[in-house]
Amino acid sequence: MLGMRESHRELDVTGLSCPMPLLKAKLALNELAPLQILKVVATDPASEKDFSLFVERSDHQILEFQNYEGVYTFWIQRG
């Protein structure tokens, strides 16, 4: 069992603007098996809202979210 801050795959989308962080995360999630965890690191301020809306409309889940000095880190479990 993975700890909360561990992941099966990490995706660095720092420096990319909306909608690229979310599009790349969707593609990466599609490559994971159900219940595996994708860690996404982004710098686009819109990503916080974008990712929240995305998981509300999908069967994926944000297990943890951190915003540290403009770096947004998400741990998303594939549904």
Secondary structure, DSSP 4 states (H G I P E B T S, - for coil): ---TT--SEEEEETT--TTHHHHHHHHHHHHSPTT-EEEEEE--TTHHHHHHHHHHTSS-EEEEEEEETTEEEEEEE--
